[in-house]
Amino acid sequence: MCGIVGYIGSQPILPILMEGLKRLEYRGYDSAGVSIVANGTVYTQKTAGKISNLEKLIAANGQIDGGVGIGHTRWATHGAPTTSNAHPHRDAEGKISVVHNGIIENYRVLKRQLEEAGVVMTTDTDTEVLTQLIGHFYAGDLEDAVRLALKRVEGTYGIAVVCSEEPDRIVVARNGSPLVLGVGDDQNFVASDVAAILHHTRQVIYLDDHEMAVVERNRFRTTSLDNVHVRKDITEIDWELSSIEKAGYPHFMLKEIYEQPDTVCNAMRGRFDEGIASAHLGGIDMRDDDLRDVERIIIMACGTSWHAGLIGEYMLEEVARIPVEVEYASEFRYRNTIVTPKTLAIAISQSGETMDTLWAMREAKMKGARALGICNVVGSTIARESDGGVYTHAGPEIGVASTKAFTAQVTVLALLTLAFARVRQMDRAEGQRFIQEMHSLTAKIQSILDQDARLLELAKAYQENDNFLYLGRGYNFPVALEGALKLKEISYIHAEGYPAAEMKHGPIALIDKNMPVVFIAPKDRAYEKVVGNIEEVRARSGRVIAIATEGDDEIVEKVDHVIHIPQTLPCLMPILSVIPLQLLAYHIAVLRDCDVDQPRNLAKSVTVE
């Protein structure tokens, strides 16, 4: 979603703002801009399109430097992605400049009130309404004006505000949209996430909802929206700067696909209790008796994380014998779902800031459930508000289309399954075998990555197709969904994932020589049925790509192309079978000259409903 960066200090400000904005490109955006306070004036430059357009504009108009400034990348919600609608926005007198991530839900009411008071609006955005409201209340104290304005606002926001009459501070506030303060030496930073400021500081403070901060060069002060002092702890970020660089890869997505042997290993590291053949997940803060007492699990997530949740459902029900439901987080809070104190709610989100998932988790907690979070970002809102949780330790994921976060999430769900199963019905020998198979995943993932050249050739054969169908059974149905989603996200090809048996109930009408069908077909208990489904496609001249188990020569004669992957436990197979689908989608997108890391209309972290 929208990205925010701010700086106050003695260094040249424009390079810091522009670098921060480039670090935030991965969030998705359609316009960019900066405001710098200098010589008693707020200088603003903004434009539709990429940051490169903004750089050209600044070069043409001349650079302005000062001691305080804010920048923004916009992902349009209210108003088209135009230059006038781009952030920052200034008030009617040109004194105040605001950048905003979120949605002001009552902006129409506020807009009408301001217009009746004589304020002329020049954009279509909800953010301008907030900016004009702050200007309306400004009487020499920016903090007070921001506080008064926000008390009139309904909705979500992460904002940073500067004023020409107060060049020694940035006022920030958060409700629903992430905002972090970076603590430096004789300088301080503001950002939507740490990627924007990691080059300058590793010491950060996460604001919580309904909190404000006044950020100055040598200090900061945090309060509630009601002006009550709030003490905040400093968190040390342990990411390496190299983790947010491409490291020689042409795209972040490819780098992150190739990082999966390490990220799966990191998700497991230190979490096995070999003595009792179980998993040790200290963050969930649940004793064996607590695990036994869980009567039902609700998994809530969106997008790729939802697909990981589906795999988790199959794992937990089959291996640990616990009833599980997987909910679209965006729908959960609008249903009167049955939740009891013996319900465990698991919220899955790479960023830990996905608005729909956060609100679903809050709803479940309000109804009495214990809430666990599975997320990647330390200090994220879901991590802070859950009753316990597990970090995936995948490292920063910059590519908008999630890859390594998905396999890390499935890995954590496998660990959680093992922990539940061992206190319920799994014997020690089964637990040991489970652990052995998990240990072997790293090498098996690498063996699939070693087939990348074959997947490139496969992509060349199918890059011109406009439709794909992905089919799988059991654990591999969610993989079919994920494979189709990856192709849609980055190549803009229409693709659908279906349970293989459901093909007969509609999709089979689409099968012809122009419809590639991808089957996830490992040697499992559904194998013979999947082979039957392949025969049905071939009888209708469909072209078949199969993801099959190493040593399966039978299937070679029945399909047009086959990619072999190693064998493992059925419940762990999705961690392997998804890898070739990620690579296939990536190569097709590159061949079609698509923007792989920043696909159109998509955002990395969806922090609005």
Secondary structure, 3 states (H helix, E strand, C coil): CCEEEEEEECCCHHHHHHHHHHHCHHHCCCEEEEEEEECCEEEEEEEECCHHHHHHHHHHHCCCCCCEEEEEEECCCCCCCCCCCCCCEECCCCCEEEEEECCECCHHHHHHHHHHCCCCCCCCCHHHHHHHHHHHHCCCCHHHHHHHHHCCCCECEEEEEEECCEEEEEEEEEEECCCEEEECCCEEEEECCHHHCCCCCCEEEECCCCEEEEECCCCEEEEECCCCECCCCCEECCCCHHHHCCCCCCCHHHHHHHCHHHHHHHHHCCCEECCCCEECCHHHCCCHHHHHHCCEEEEEECHHHHHHHHHHHHHHHHHCCCCEEEEEHHHHCCCCCCCCCCEEEEEEECCCCCHHHHHHHHHHHHCCCEEEEEECCCCCHHHHHCCEEEECCCCCCCCCCCCHHHHHHHHHHHHHHHHHHHHHCCCHHHHHHHHHHHHCHHHHHHHHHCCHHHHHHHHHHHCCCCEEEEEECCCHHHHHHHHHHHHHHHHCCEEEEEEHHHHHHCHHHHCCCCCEEEEEECCCCCHHHHHHHHHHHHCCCCEEEEEEECCCCCHHHHCCEEEEECCCCHHHHHHHHHHHHHHHHHHHHHHCCCCCCCCCCCCCCCCCC
